Amino acid sequence: MNIGIMDFLATSALLFAIGFFGILVRRNTLVVYMCLELMLNAVTIALVAFSRYNGTMDGNVFVFFIITVAAAEVAVGLAIIVALFRRRHTIQLPQLNLLKH
C-alpha cells in the first residue's frame, strides 16, 4: 500500500476544516483553543507532506520551529484562560464580551 501526498493533504484539509468549524460553532474558550491547535497541526501535516514529496528537509525544520512556538503558545494561552476564569468565573465566549467595556 502506497500512501501518496494527496492522502496527507486530504487528512490535513479534513483536520483544518474540523478545527475551523469548531471555532465557528463552539462558545467554550477551551474548545475554541483546542480547535486552533487542531488547525495548527493540520498545517504542520501539510508542511511535512510537501517536504517529503519534494525530498527536502525544509518543511521538517519549519515544523520543528512551529512545534516550539506552539508549546509557548499553549503555556501563555492557558494562563490567559485561567486568569479570565479567576476574574469572570466563566470561560464562555459570550460572557467574555463584557471585557470590551
Biopython code that builds the backbone (N, CA, C, O; Angstrom):
import numpy as np
from Bio.PDB.StructureBuilder import StructureBuilder

atoms = [
    (1, "MET", "N", (0.843, -1.176, 0.000)),
    (1, "MET", "CA", (0.000, 0.000, 0.000)),
    (1, "MET", "C", (0.890, 1.241, 0.000)),
    (1, "MET", "O", (1.759, 1.400, 0.857)),
    (2, "ASN", "N", (0.664, 2.088, -0.946)),
    (2, "ASN", "CA", (1.461, 3.291, -1.087)),
    (2, "ASN", "C", (0.610, 4.506, -0.720)),
    (2, "ASN", "O", (-0.438, 4.758, -1.315)),
    (3, "ILE", "N", (1.085, 5.242, 0.266)),
    (3, "ILE", "CA", (0.372, 6.449, 0.688)),
    (3, "ILE", "C", (1.004, 7.638, -0.018)),
    (3, "ILE", "O", (2.199, 7.892, 0.137)),
    (4, "GLY", "N", (0.214, 8.363, -0.788)),
    (4, "GLY", "CA", (0.720, 9.491, -1.552)),
    (4, "GLY", "C", (0.484, 10.815, -0.865)),
    (4, "GLY", "O", (-0.067, 10.888, 0.233)),
    (5, "ILE", "N", (0.913, 11.848, -1.537)),
    (5, "ILE", "CA", (0.798, 13.198, -0.975)),
    (5, "ILE", "C", (-0.665, 13.622, -0.862)),
    (5, "ILE", "O", (-1.023, 14.378, 0.041)),
    (6, "MET", "N", (-1.498, 13.146, -1.759)),
    (6, "MET", "CA", (-2.914, 13.537, -1.716)),
    (6, "MET", "C", (-3.608, 12.995, -0.465)),
    (6, "MET", "O", (-4.530, 13.624, 0.055)),
    (7, "ASP", "N", (-3.174, 11.846, 0.012)),
    (7, "ASP", "CA", (-3.748, 11.298, 1.248)),
    (7, "ASP", "C", (-3.399, 12.196, 2.443)),
    (7, "ASP", "O", (-4.243, 12.484, 3.291)),
    (8, "PHE", "N", (-2.144, 12.624, 2.486)),
    (8, "PHE", "CA", (-1.730, 13.517, 3.571)),
    (8, "PHE", "C", (-2.454, 14.865, 3.486)),
    (8, "PHE", "O", (-2.896, 15.410, 4.498)),
    (9, "LEU", "N", (-2.566, 15.384, 2.279)),
    (9, "LEU", "CA", (-3.227, 16.681, 2.120)),
    (9, "LEU", "C", (-4.724, 16.591, 2.402)),
    (9, "LEU", "O", (-5.313, 17.536, 2.926)),
    (10, "ALA", "N", (-5.341, 15.467, 2.060)),
    (10, "ALA", "CA", (-6.764, 15.281, 2.372)),
    (10, "ALA", "C", (-6.970, 15.209, 3.883)),
    (10, "ALA", "O", (-7.918, 15.785, 4.417)),
    (11, "THR", "N", (-6.073, 14.496, 4.567)),
    (11, "THR", "CA", (-6.158, 14.423, 6.030)),
    (11, "THR", "C", (-5.949, 15.802, 6.646)),
    (11, "THR", "O", (-6.652, 16.191, 7.579)),
    (12, "SER", "N", (-4.983, 16.528, 6.117)),
    (12, "SER", "CA", (-4.710, 17.874, 6.616)),
    (12, "SER", "C", (-5.909, 18.797, 6.388)),
    (12, "SER", "O", (-6.291, 19.561, 7.275)),
    (13, "ALA", "N", (-6.491, 18.723, 5.209)),
    (13, "ALA", "CA", (-7.649, 19.572, 4.912)),
    (13, "ALA", "C", (-8.842, 19.207, 5.801)),
    (13, "ALA", "O", (-9.573, 20.094, 6.243)),
    (14, "LEU", "N", (-9.043, 17.926, 6.064)),
    (14, "LEU", "CA", (-10.138, 17.485, 6.931)),
    (14, "LEU", "C", (-9.934, 17.994, 8.356)),
    (14, "LEU", "O", (-10.870, 18.503, 8.973)),
    (15, "LEU", "N", (-8.722, 17.859, 8.879)),
    (15, "LEU", "CA", (-8.443, 18.351, 10.231)),
    (15, "LEU", "C", (-8.601, 19.867, 10.318)),
    (15, "LEU", "O", (-9.123, 20.384, 11.306)),
    (16, "PHE", "N", (-8.152, 20.576, 9.290)),
    (16, "PHE", "CA", (-8.300, 22.030, 9.275)),
    (16, "PHE", "C", (-9.772, 22.422, 9.236)),
    (16, "PHE", "O", (-10.187, 23.356, 9.922)),
    (17, "ALA", "N", (-10.564, 21.707, 8.432)),
    (17, "ALA", "CA", (-11.995, 22.014, 8.348)),
    (17, "ALA", "C", (-12.704, 21.735, 9.671)),
    (17, "ALA", "O", (-13.573, 22.503, 10.082)),
    (18, "ILE", "N", (-12.340, 20.646, 10.334)),
    (18, "ILE", "CA", (-12.936, 20.342, 11.644)),
    (18, "ILE", "C", (-12.592, 21.442, 12.646)),
    (18, "ILE", "O", (-13.457, 21.892, 13.397)),
    (19, "GLY", "N", (-11.330, 21.874, 12.656)),
    (19, "GLY", "CA", (-10.926, 22.950, 13.556)),
    (19, "GLY", "C", (-11.627, 24.259, 13.257)),
    (19, "GLY", "O", (-12.060, 24.959, 14.173)),
    (20, "PHE", "N", (-11.743, 24.594, 11.978)),
    (20, "PHE", "CA", (-12.415, 25.842, 11.585)),
    (20, "PHE", "C", (-13.897, 25.805, 11.955)),
    (20, "PHE", "O", (-14.444, 26.789, 12.454)),
    (21, "PHE", "N", (-14.543, 24.659, 11.706)),
    (21, "PHE", "CA", (-15.949, 24.518, 12.069)),
    (21, "PHE", "C", (-16.131, 24.601, 13.580)),
    (21, "PHE", "O", (-17.107, 25.177, 14.062)),
    (22, "GLY", "N", (-15.191, 24.027, 14.326)),
    (22, "GLY", "CA", (-15.252, 24.087, 15.787)),
    (22, "GLY", "C", (-15.127, 25.501, 16.313)),
    (22, "GLY", "O", (-15.778, 25.857, 17.295)),
    (23, "ILE", "N", (-14.297, 26.316, 15.673)),
    (23, "ILE", "CA", (-14.150, 27.709, 16.094)),
    (23, "ILE", "C", (-15.434, 28.488, 15.836)),
    (23, "ILE", "O", (-15.832, 29.320, 16.651)),
    (24, "LEU", "N", (-16.078, 28.223, 14.712)),
    (24, "LEU", "CA", (-17.304, 28.943, 14.383)),
    (24, "LEU", "C", (-18.482, 28.550, 15.267)),
    (24, "LEU", "O", (-19.326, 29.392, 15.574)),
    (25, "VAL", "N", (-18.555, 27.298, 15.677)),
    (25, "VAL", "CA", (-19.738, 26.777, 16.365)),
    (25, "VAL", "C", (-19.623, 26.865, 17.883)),
    (25, "VAL", "O", (-20.595, 27.212, 18.553)),
    (26, "ARG", "N", (-18.472, 26.563, 18.424)),
    (26, "ARG", "CA", (-18.335, 26.433, 19.878)),
    (26, "ARG", "C", (-18.281, 27.780, 20.578)),
    (26, "ARG", "O", (-17.884, 28.785, 19.989)),
    (27, "ARG", "N", (-18.687, 27.787, 21.843)),
    (27, "ARG", "CA", (-18.677, 29.003, 22.647)),
    (27, "ARG", "C", (-17.789, 28.876, 23.879)),
    (27, "ARG", "O", (-17.645, 29.834, 24.639)),
    (28, "ASN", "N", (-17.193, 27.707, 24.085)),
    (28, "ASN", "CA", (-16.313, 27.487, 25.217)),
    (28, "ASN", "C", (-14.890, 27.868, 24.809)),
    (28, "ASN", "O", (-14.411, 27.450, 23.754)),
    (29, "THR", "N", (-14.225, 28.649, 25.630)),
    (29, "THR", "CA", (-12.891, 29.136, 25.293)),
    (29, "THR", "C", (-11.888, 28.009, 25.138)),
    (29, "THR", "O", (-11.049, 28.053, 24.238)),
    (30, "LEU", "N", (-11.957, 27.000, 25.994)),
    (30, "LEU", "CA", (-11.019, 25.886, 25.898)),
    (30, "LEU", "C", (-11.219, 25.092, 24.610)),
    (30, "LEU", "O", (-10.244, 24.672, 23.987)),
    (31, "VAL", "N", (-12.446, 24.886, 24.213)),
    (31, "VAL", "CA", (-12.722, 24.139, 22.986)),
    (31, "VAL", "C", (-12.259, 24.933, 21.768)),
    (31, "VAL", "O", (-11.711, 24.362, 20.825)),
    (32, "VAL", "N", (-12.475, 26.229, 21.784)),
    (32, "VAL", "CA", (-12.005, 27.075, 20.687)),
    (32, "VAL", "C", (-10.481, 27.029, 20.612)),
    (32, "VAL", "O", (-9.910, 26.979, 19.522)),
    (33, "TYR", "N", (-9.835, 27.045, 21.750)),
    (33, "TYR", "CA", (-8.379, 26.968, 21.800)),
    (33, "TYR", "C", (-7.884, 25.632, 21.251)),
    (33, "TYR", "O", (-6.891, 25.591, 20.525)),
    (34, "MET", "N", (-8.563, 24.548, 21.591)),
    (34, "MET", "CA", (-8.183, 23.233, 21.056)),
    (34, "MET", "C", (-8.403, 23.169, 19.550)),
    (34, "MET", "O", (-7.627, 22.529, 18.839)),
    (35, "CYS", "N", (-9.441, 23.818, 19.060)),
    (35, "CYS", "CA", (-9.684, 23.851, 17.620)),
    (35, "CYS", "C", (-8.600, 24.634, 16.895)),
    (35, "CYS", "O", (-8.202, 24.266, 15.790)),
    (36, "LEU", "N", (-8.117, 25.714, 17.510)),
    (36, "LEU", "CA", (-6.999, 26.452, 16.933)),
    (36, "LEU", "C", (-5.748, 25.579, 16.853)),
    (36, "LEU", "O", (-5.031, 25.605, 15.853)),
    (37, "GLU", "N", (-5.491, 24.814, 17.899)),
    (37, "GLU", "CA", (-4.343, 23.908, 17.889)),
    (37, "GLU", "C", (-4.511, 22.819, 16.838)),
    (37, "GLU", "O", (-3.536, 22.407, 16.210)),
    (38, "LEU", "N", (-5.739, 22.350, 16.643)),
    (38, "LEU", "CA", (-6.003, 21.352, 15.612)),
    (38, "LEU", "C", (-5.706, 21.914, 14.225)),
    (38, "LEU", "O", (-5.152, 21.219, 13.374)),
    (39, "MET", "N", (-6.072, 23.161, 14.004)),
    (39, "MET", "CA", (-5.773, 23.800, 12.724)),
    (39, "MET", "C", (-4.264, 23.957, 12.533)),
    (39, "MET", "O", (-3.759, 23.769, 11.427)),
    (40, "LEU", "N", (-3.552, 24.296, 13.588)),
    (40, "LEU", "CA", (-2.095, 24.417, 13.505)),
    (40, "LEU", "C", (-1.460, 23.069, 13.183)),
    (40, "LEU", "O", (-0.524, 23.002, 12.385)),
    (41, "ASN", "N", (-1.948, 22.011, 13.783)),
    (41, "ASN", "CA", (-1.427, 20.672, 13.497)),
    (41, "ASN", "C", (-1.741, 20.237, 12.070)),
    (41, "ASN", "O", (-0.951, 19.520, 11.455)),
    (42, "ALA", "N", (-2.871, 20.656, 11.544)),
    (42, "ALA", "CA", (-3.200, 20.341, 10.155)),
    (42, "ALA", "C", (-2.206, 20.993, 9.206)),
    (42, "ALA", "O", (-1.802, 20.390, 8.212)),
    (43, "VAL", "N", (-1.819, 22.205, 9.507)),
    (43, "VAL", "CA", (-0.824, 22.896, 8.672)),
    (43, "VAL", "C", (0.532, 22.202, 8.766)),
    (43, "VAL", "O", (1.238, 22.093, 7.763)),
    (44, "THR", "N", (0.899, 21.741, 9.936)),
    (44, "THR", "CA", (2.180, 21.049, 10.070)),
    (44, "THR", "C", (2.185, 19.733, 9.300)),
    (44, "THR", "O", (3.211, 19.356, 8.734)),
    (45, "ILE", "N", (1.067, 19.039, 9.269)),
    (45, "ILE", "CA", (0.975, 17.809, 8.474)),
    (45, "ILE", "C", (1.170, 18.124, 6.996)),
    (45, "ILE", "O", (1.859, 17.391, 6.288)),
    (46, "ALA", "N", (0.568, 19.207, 6.534)),
    (46, "ALA", "CA", (0.732, 19.595, 5.132)),
    (46, "ALA", "C", (2.182, 19.974, 4.839)),
    (46, "ALA", "O", (2.699, 19.629, 3.776)),
    (47, "LEU", "N", (2.840, 20.665, 5.745)),
    (47, "LEU", "CA", (4.239, 21.026, 5.536)),
    (47, "LEU", "C", (5.134, 19.803, 5.452)),
    (47, "LEU", "O", (6.022, 19.740, 4.601)),
    (48, "VAL", "N", (4.911, 18.835, 6.322)),
    (48, "VAL", "CA", (5.700, 17.612, 6.278)),
    (48, "VAL", "C", (5.418, 16.841, 4.999)),
    (48, "VAL", "O", (6.336, 16.259, 4.420)),
    (49, "ALA", "N", (4.185, 16.824, 4.550)),
    (49, "ALA", "CA", (3.842, 16.127, 3.309)),
    (49, "ALA", "C", (4.543, 16.759, 2.115)),
    (49, "ALA", "O", (5.098, 16.049, 1.275)),
    (50, "PHE", "N", (4.524, 18.092, 2.031)),
    (50, "PHE", "CA", (5.211, 18.766, 0.930)),
    (50, "PHE", "C", (6.719, 18.558, 1.002)),
    (50, "PHE", "O", (7.381, 18.400, -0.024)),
    (51, "SER", "N", (7.255, 18.559, 2.218)),
    (51, "SER", "CA", (8.680, 18.329, 2.386)),
    (51, "SER", "C", (9.069, 16.923, 1.938)),
    (51, "SER", "O", (10.095, 16.731, 1.286)),
    (52, "ARG", "N", (8.256, 15.960, 2.287)),
    (52, "ARG", "CA", (8.522, 14.577, 1.882)),
    (52, "ARG", "C", (8.376, 14.429, 0.371)),
    (52, "ARG", "O", (9.163, 13.720, -0.256)),
    (53, "TYR", "N", (7.397, 15.075, -0.210)),
    (53, "TYR", "CA", (7.164, 14.995, -1.649)),
    (53, "TYR", "C", (8.327, 15.612, -2.432)),
    (53, "TYR", "O", (8.729, 15.080, -3.467)),
    (54, "ASN", "N", (8.869, 16.731, -1.941)),
    (54, "ASN", "CA", (9.978, 17.398, -2.616)),
    (54, "ASN", "C", (11.332, 16.783, -2.302)),
    (54, "ASN", "O", (12.315, 17.075, -2.982)),
    (55, "GLY", "N", (11.396, 15.935, -1.280)),
    (55, "GLY", "CA", (12.656, 15.293, -0.916)),
    (55, "GLY", "C", (13.625, 16.211, -0.198)),
    (55, "GLY", "O", (14.833, 15.978, -0.231)),
    (56, "THR", "N", (13.121, 17.246, 0.450)),
    (56, "THR", "CA", (13.967, 18.174, 1.195)),
    (56, "THR", "C", (13.612, 18.115, 2.676)),
    (56, "THR", "O", (12.621, 17.500, 3.069)),
    (57, "MET", "N", (14.426, 18.754, 3.473)),
    (57, "MET", "CA", (14.171, 18.822, 4.914)),
    (57, "MET", "C", (13.642, 20.189, 5.339)),
    (57, "MET", "O", (13.487, 20.448, 6.532)),
    (58, "ASP", "N", (13.369, 21.052, 4.388)),
    (58, "ASP", "CA", (12.930, 22.415, 4.708)),
    (58, "ASP", "C", (11.644, 22.424, 5.518)),
    (58, "ASP", "O", (11.551, 23.118, 6.530)),
    (59, "GLY", "N", (10.660, 21.665, 5.083)),
    (59, "GLY", "CA", (9.386, 21.621, 5.793)),
    (59, "GLY", "C", (9.519, 21.031, 7.178)),
    (59, "GLY", "O", (8.862, 21.483, 8.115)),
    (60, "ASN", "N", (10.374, 20.011, 7.319)),
    (60, "ASN", "CA", (10.563, 19.388, 8.631)),
    (60, "ASN", "C", (11.214, 20.343, 9.620)),
    (60, "ASN", "O", (10.850, 20.358, 10.796)),
    (61, "VAL", "N", (12.166, 21.134, 9.161)),
    (61, "VAL", "CA", (12.807, 22.125, 10.031)),
    (61, "VAL", "C", (11.800, 23.197, 10.426)),
    (61, "VAL", "O", (11.762, 23.626, 11.579)),
    (62, "PHE", "N", (10.990, 23.624, 9.475)),
    (62, "PHE", "CA", (9.976, 24.623, 9.766)),
    (62, "PHE", "C", (8.959, 24.096, 10.775)),
    (62, "PHE", "O", (8.509, 24.839, 11.647)),
    (63, "VAL", "N", (8.597, 22.820, 10.662)),
    (63, "VAL", "CA", (7.665, 22.195, 11.613)),
    (63, "VAL", "C", (8.270, 22.161, 13.006)),
    (63, "VAL", "O", (7.555, 22.341, 13.992)),
    (64, "PHE", "N", (9.573, 21.934, 13.104)),
    (64, "PHE", "CA", (10.232, 21.947, 14.408)),
    (64, "PHE", "C", (10.050, 23.305, 15.092)),
    (64, "PHE", "O", (9.768, 23.364, 16.289)),
    (65, "PHE", "N", (10.209, 24.381, 14.342)),
    (65, "PHE", "CA", (10.010, 25.712, 14.916)),
    (65, "PHE", "C", (8.543, 25.961, 15.244)),
    (65, "PHE", "O", (8.237, 26.619, 16.239)),
    (66, "ILE", "N", (7.636, 25.447, 14.425)),
    (66, "ILE", "CA", (6.208, 25.597, 14.711)),
    (66, "ILE", "C", (5.846, 24.901, 16.011)),
    (66, "ILE", "O", (5.092, 25.446, 16.817)),
    (67, "ILE", "N", (6.372, 23.709, 16.222)),
    (67, "ILE", "CA", (6.087, 22.973, 17.459)),
    (67, "ILE", "C", (6.664, 23.709, 18.665)),
    (67, "ILE", "O", (6.040, 23.738, 19.726)),
    (68, "THR", "N", (7.841, 24.299, 18.515)),
    (68, "THR", "CA", (8.448, 25.058, 19.610)),
    (68, "THR", "C", (7.598, 26.277, 19.974)),
    (68, "THR", "O", (7.361, 26.545, 21.152)),
    (69, "VAL", "N", (7.149, 27.001, 18.971)),
    (69, "VAL", "CA", (6.304, 28.171, 19.222)),
    (69, "VAL", "C", (4.948, 27.744, 19.774)),
    (69, "VAL", "O", (4.383, 28.439, 20.619)),
    (70, "ALA", "N", (4.416, 26.612, 19.311)),
    (70, "ALA", "CA", (3.119, 26.132, 19.802)),
    (70, "ALA", "C", (3.190, 25.770, 21.285)),
    (70, "ALA", "O", (2.218, 25.961, 22.017)),
    (71, "ALA", "N", (4.336, 25.248, 21.732)),
    (71, "ALA", "CA", (4.478, 24.929, 23.160)),
    (71, "ALA", "C", (4.409, 26.200, 24.004)),
    (71, "ALA", "O", (3.768, 26.218, 25.055)),
    (72, "ALA", "N", (5.067, 27.252, 23.545)),
    (72, "ALA", "CA", (4.990, 28.526, 24.266)),
    (72, "ALA", "C", (3.584, 29.102, 24.191)),
    (72, "ALA", "O", (3.096, 29.695, 25.154)),
    (73, "GLU", "N", (2.940, 28.927, 23.054)),
    (73, "GLU", "CA", (1.572, 29.423, 22.884)),
    (73, "GLU", "C", (0.610, 28.731, 23.851)),
    (73, "GLU", "O", (-0.280, 29.369, 24.414)),
    (74, "VAL", "N", (0.792, 27.442, 24.036)),
    (74, "VAL", "CA", (-0.073, 26.698, 24.960)),
    (74, "VAL", "C", (0.086, 27.226, 26.375)),
    (74, "VAL", "O", (-0.903, 27.419, 27.083)),
    (75, "ALA", "N", (1.320, 27.460, 26.791)),
    (75, "ALA", "CA", (1.546, 27.960, 28.152)),
    (75, "ALA", "C", (0.909, 29.331, 28.354)),
    (75, "ALA", "O", (0.241, 29.563, 29.362)),
    (76, "VAL", "N", (1.110, 30.232, 27.409)),
    (76, "VAL", "CA", (0.551, 31.581, 27.534)),
    (76, "VAL", "C", (-0.969, 31.555, 27.399)),
    (76, "VAL", "O", (-1.668, 32.225, 28.159)),
    (77, "GLY", "N", (-1.484, 30.790, 26.442)),
    (77, "GLY", "CA", (-2.929, 30.723, 26.222)),
    (77, "GLY", "C", (-3.676, 30.161, 27.421)),
    (77, "GLY", "O", (-4.708, 30.698, 27.826)),
    (78, "LEU", "N", (-3.157, 29.083, 27.986)),
    (78, "LEU", "CA", (-3.818, 28.512, 29.163)),
    (78, "LEU", "C", (-3.719, 29.442, 30.368)),
    (78, "LEU", "O", (-4.644, 29.495, 31.179)),
    (79, "ALA", "N", (-2.621, 30.170, 30.499)),
    (79, "ALA", "CA", (-2.500, 31.137, 31.590)),
    (79, "ALA", "C", (-3.535, 32.252, 31.438)),
    (79, "ALA", "O", (-4.116, 32.699, 32.427)),
    (80, "ILE", "N", (-3.763, 32.698, 30.213)),
    (80, "ILE", "CA", (-4.773, 33.727, 29.972)),
    (80, "ILE", "C", (-6.166, 33.193, 30.285)),
    (80, "ILE", "O", (-6.977, 33.898, 30.886)),
    (81, "ILE", "N", (-6.452, 31.958, 29.884)),
    (81, "ILE", "CA", (-7.759, 31.371, 30.159)),
    (81, "ILE", "C", (-7.978, 31.209, 31.658)),
    (81, "ILE", "O", (-9.074, 31.475, 32.151)),
    (82, "VAL", "N", (-6.957, 30.779, 32.387)),
    (82, "VAL", "CA", (-7.080, 30.639, 33.845)),
    (82, "VAL", "C", (-7.300, 32.008, 34.487)),
    (82, "VAL", "O", (-8.114, 32.138, 35.401)),
    (83, "ALA", "N", (-6.587, 33.021, 34.020)),
    (83, "ALA", "CA", (-6.777, 34.375, 34.573)),
    (83, "ALA", "C", (-8.181, 34.887, 34.292)),
    (83, "ALA", "O", (-8.797, 35.507, 35.159)),
    (84, "LEU", "N", (-8.696, 34.636, 33.089)),
    (84, "LEU", "CA", (-10.069, 35.044, 32.780)),
    (84, "LEU", "C", (-11.081, 34.315, 33.656)),
    (84, "LEU", "O", (-12.061, 34.907, 34.109)),
    (85, "PHE", "N", (-10.842, 33.033, 33.891)),
    (85, "PHE", "CA", (-11.769, 32.272, 34.730)),
    (85, "PHE", "C", (-11.751, 32.790, 36.167)),
    (85, "PHE", "O", (-12.799, 32.892, 36.806)),
    (86, "ARG", "N", (-10.580, 33.111, 36.666)),
    (86, "ARG", "CA", (-10.499, 33.625, 38.040)),
    (86, "ARG", "C", (-11.184, 34.981, 38.176)),
    (86, "ARG", "O", (-11.765, 35.291, 39.216)),
    (87, "ARG", "N", (-11.111, 35.778, 37.127)),
    (87, "ARG", "CA", (-11.696, 37.123, 37.201)),
    (87, "ARG", "C", (-13.194, 37.117, 36.922)),
    (87, "ARG", "O", (-13.952, 37.786, 37.624)),
    (88, "ARG", "N", (-13.630, 36.377, 35.917)),
    (88, "ARG", "CA", (-15.036, 36.402, 35.483)),
    (88, "ARG", "C", (-15.840, 35.183, 35.919)),
    (88, "ARG", "O", (-17.066, 35.193, 35.809)),
    (89, "HIS", "N", (-15.190, 34.144, 36.405)),
    (89, "HIS", "CA", (-15.833, 32.903, 36.836)),
    (89, "HIS", "C", (-16.580, 32.206, 35.701)),
    (89, "HIS", "O", (-17.565, 31.505, 35.936)),
    (90, "THR", "N", (-16.116, 32.399, 34.495)),
    (90, "THR", "CA", (-16.670, 31.711, 33.331)),
    (90, "THR", "C", (-15.621, 31.700, 32.226)),
    (90, "THR", "O", (-14.727, 32.545, 32.184)),
    (91, "ILE", "N", (-15.755, 30.715, 31.326)),
    (91, "ILE", "CA", (-14.892, 30.691, 30.148)),
    (91, "ILE", "C", (-15.738, 30.645, 28.882)),
    (91, "ILE", "O", (-15.245, 30.285, 27.813)),
    (92, "GLN", "N", (-16.991, 31.003, 29.000)),
    (92, "GLN", "CA", (-17.880, 31.059, 27.844)),
    (92, "GLN", "C", (-17.643, 32.369, 27.094)),
    (92, "GLN", "O", (-17.584, 33.435, 27.706)),
    (93, "LEU", "N", (-17.509, 32.288, 25.787)),
    (93, "LEU", "CA", (-17.178, 33.475, 24.984)),
    (93, "LEU", "C", (-18.233, 34.588, 25.031)),
    (93, "LEU", "O", (-17.855, 35.758, 25.085)),
    (94, "PRO", "N", (-19.530, 34.281, 25.013)),
    (94, "PRO", "CA", (-20.497, 35.397, 25.064)),
    (94, "PRO", "C", (-20.392, 36.238, 26.344)),
    (94, "PRO", "O", (-20.606, 37.449, 26.302)),
    (95, "GLN", "N", (-20.070, 35.619, 27.461)),
    (95, "GLN", "CA", (-19.925, 36.377, 28.698)),
    (95, "GLN", "C", (-18.607, 37.144, 28.738)),
    (95, "GLN", "O", (-18.491, 38.134, 29.460)),
    (96, "LEU", "N", (-17.618, 36.700, 27.972)),
    (96, "LEU", "CA", (-16.333, 37.395, 27.959)),
    (96, "LEU", "C", (-16.356, 38.628, 27.074)),
    (96, "LEU", "O", (-15.387, 39.387, 27.070)),
    (97, "ASN", "N", (-17.413, 38.852, 26.335)),
    (97, "ASN", "CA", (-17.541, 40.064, 25.532)),
    (97, "ASN", "C", (-17.675, 41.297, 26.418)),
    (97, "ASN", "O", (-17.500, 42.420, 25.945)),
    (98, "LEU", "N", (-17.978, 41.103, 27.676)),
    (98, "LEU", "CA", (-18.106, 42.231, 28.601)),
    (98, "LEU", "C", (-16.747, 42.882, 28.873)),
    (98, "LEU", "O", (-16.701, 43.958, 29.468)),
    (99, "LEU", "N", (-15.656, 42.267, 28.460)),
    (99, "LEU", "CA", (-14.331, 42.838, 28.683)),
    (99, "LEU", "C", (-14.099, 44.093, 27.851)),
    (99, "LEU", "O", (-13.182, 44.866, 28.131)),
    (100, "LYS", "N", (-14.926, 44.298, 26.829)),
    (100, "LYS", "CA", (-14.773, 45.483, 25.978)),
    (100, "LYS", "C", (-15.101, 46.762, 26.743)),
    (100, "LYS", "O", (-14.591, 47.826, 26.393)),
    (101, "HIS", "N", (-15.908, 46.688, 27.738)),
    (101, "HIS", "CA", (-16.375, 47.886, 28.448)),
    (101, "HIS", "C", (-15.530, 48.150, 29.653)),
    (101, "HIS", "O", (-15.772, 49.117, 30.376)),
]
sb = StructureBuilder()
sb.init_structure("model")
sb.init_model(0)
sb.init_chain("A")
sb.init_seg("    ")
for serial, (resi, resn, name, xyz) in enumerate(atoms, 1):
    if name == "N":
        sb.init_residue(resn, " ", resi, " ")
    sb.init_atom(name, np.array(xyz, "f"), 0.0, 1.0, " ", f" {name:<3s}", serial, name[0])
structure = sb.get_structure()
